[in-house]
Amino acid sequence: MVDTSERVTVRIPQDLLEKLKAIQQSKGTATISDTIREGLDRYVEMNLPPANIRKVVVDLSRQDNRQLEEFVREGNSVSVDDAVRSAVREYIRSRVEHFAPPHRARRESDAVPASGGSSAP
């Protein structure tokens, strides 16, 4: 397999490196470079999403974030992102149903004869 990647040297502060190492350990990523690549992939996705997808960034309180993480740990969703997407879809669906205009009542002139036959005598 041909490696088509480029080497890029970046200087980062020691405290950021320590945070990246903590992420590497918690996720079990093989190398710090893999951790950084994953972070860069997410950064690019967030800033250059596909044309059919719009990213929305929401700041959550610590309590809401903890509750979402617990929801995921309990197996109710595959990820926090997925849980939020599902919640937004459900909210929109319920609001659309709630505010949808009532079905138009049929007028007698719209009615179709039940017998399907001719109305002539």
N, C-alpha and C positions, 0 to 999 in steps of 0.2 A: 504494500500500500504506500503510495507516494504522499509524503507530508507536504501539504501546500500552505502550512501556516507560516506566519511571520513572527520573528522574535521582536518583542517590544520591551524596552527597559523603562520601568516607572519607579520613581522614588515616592514612598508613602511614609507618613509619620509612624513611629513605633506603636503608638496606641491603636492606630487603625490596623496595623499588622497583627497585633495581639487579638483584636476582635475577629479578624479574618481567621486566625488560627483556632479560636474558640468555635467559630462556625464550622470549620473543617472537622474538628474533633466531634462536634455534636451531630453532624450529618454523616460522618464517616467517609468523607471525600478522601481520595487517595493522596492528593498533593495540594499544597497551597495554590499552585497554578490552576488546578482544576476548580478550586473554590472561586478563585478570581474570575476564571472564564465563565463559570455559571452566573456569577454576579453581573458580569458584563453582558451576557446573553439576556438576562432579565432587564437590565438597564436599556438595552437596545429595543427589546420588545415593548417596553413602557413608552419609549420616546419615538419609536418608529413602528407602530402596530400595523398589521395588514390593513389595506384600504377598507375592508368590510367590518373591521372591528374598531371600536372606540374605547379607549381606556379611560376609566374614571378613577381618580384617587380620592379616597375618603379618609379623613382623620377620625379615628375612633377613640373613645375614652379607654383608659386602661381596663376598666371593668368590662366594657363591651368586648374588647379584644380578648380578655381572659375567658369570657363566656363563649366566644366563638371558638377559641382554641380548645376549650373543654368539650364543646359540641363535636369537634373533629376527633378528639382523643377517644370519645365515647363511641366513635364509629358512625355518627349520624351524617357525616359528609367526608369526602375524600380530602378536602383541603379547605382552608379558610376562604380562599378565593371562590371555590365552588359553592360554599355555603352562602356567601354574600350574593353571588350570581343567582342562586336559587331563590333567595329571599327577595331580591329585586324583581325577578320574574313573577313570583307569586303575588307580590304587592301590586305590581302593574296589572296583572290579570284580575285581581279582586277589584281594583279601582275602575278598570274598564267595564267590568260587569256591573258595578254599582252605578256608574254614571252613564251607561249605554242608554240611548233613547229607547223608550218602550216600543215594542213591535206595533206597527201600524194596524189598527183594527181593519178588518176586511169590510168593505161595503157590499151591499146586496148585489150590486152590478158586477162585483169581482167574483161572485160565487159561481162555481161550476155545477151544472145540474147533476144531482146524485145518480140518476139513472143512466146518464151518459147518452141517452137517446135524444131524438128530436123533440123540441117543444111544440111542434105543430100538432093540431088536433087530428 
